[in-house]
Amino acid sequence: MHRLITIAISHYCEKVRWALELAGEPYQESAHLPLLHWGYSLTAGAGRTVPALVTKEGEVLGDSTDILLWLDRRHPQLGLYGSDDAQRQEIAALEDLLDEKLGPATRRWGYFHLLPDKALTLRYASQGVPPTELLIMKASFPLARRLLRRGLGIDAAGTERSVVRMREILALLSEKLSDGRLFLAGNQLTTADLTFAALASPLLQPPEHPLPFPPLDQLPGAMRAEVEAARATLAGQHGLKLYREHRRKAPAQPS
């Protein structure tokens, strides 16, 4: 069985988790809190970043795109990257845009609003992680919060730039969807849709996400307003629909 090393709440990890389940690939998830995941990913030979997939054959893949390309080779019938060269180029370009622009923006924005509230952050982030990690994080939370803010560039100015970027990408994808198409590229679910829905999930907070988000009424007012505005866009509605209609929960096994 494959082993997937994750930060439980990471949207990049959700991208891979979703793709593995879509492909019907059984895996065991080793889920961790931010920073505390380092010992597991480094030991596996994948560096400090996750997701990291250790395949049952012993191959180590340490990037979400690399993992989806590996799945595409194993399951070409899924059409994760489309059915021809033109579609493949379009899907790869959208994936790259979302990975490089949307993912960092929603991550910075989410952490900016959640980190001031220790209890809310730990309640959300500790889902599925070893209990000992929660104890460690409770004791070291002020230090962990400083490290995360420094490492991810989490401050008011950076977050404002991230909000602008999120809105720009939602507008771009809404324009693409305005012709009535059901998917971002081609006539079926592809990596473009899956990547968008997963990386937008902190902003859209879909009910079908495998790790429940905090209730909207518990979020800071500015965060709640941004979620509601994003959900109202064509792109936001598309992301919510993808979770509602295509998010299979399947062969993961508890660590």
Number of C-alpha atoms within 10 A of each C-alpha: 13 20 21 27 26 29 28 25 22 22 23 23 24 25 23 26 25 22 24 23 17 17 19 15 17 16 23 17 21 22 25 25 23 20 14 17 20 20 11 19 23 14 10 18 14 20 14 17 16 25 27 29 29 22 15 12 8 11 11 18 21 22 17 22 19 14 21 19 15 13 19 19 13 12 14 15 11 18 18 24 25 25 13 10 10 11 16 20 13 17 23 17 13 20 22 15 16 22 18 11 16 24 23 20 24 23 22 23 23 16 19 20 19 17 20 12 11 14 12 14 16 17 12 16 20 21 18 18 19 14 12 9 16 20 11 12 21 14 11 11 17 13 11 17 18 12 14 17 16 11 9 14 15 23 14 13 9 15 21 14 13 22 16 12 17 24 16 13 17 21 17 12 19 18 14 16 17 11 8 9 12 16 16 23 21 19 10 14 19 22 26 25 21 24 30 27 28 29 26 26 26 21 24 25 23 23 13 18 19 16 17 13 19 13 9 14 8 9 17 12 12 9 16 18 13 16 19 15 13 21 20 13 17 19 26 26 14 22 25 22 16 21 21 14 9 14 19 19 15 16 16 19 13 11 14
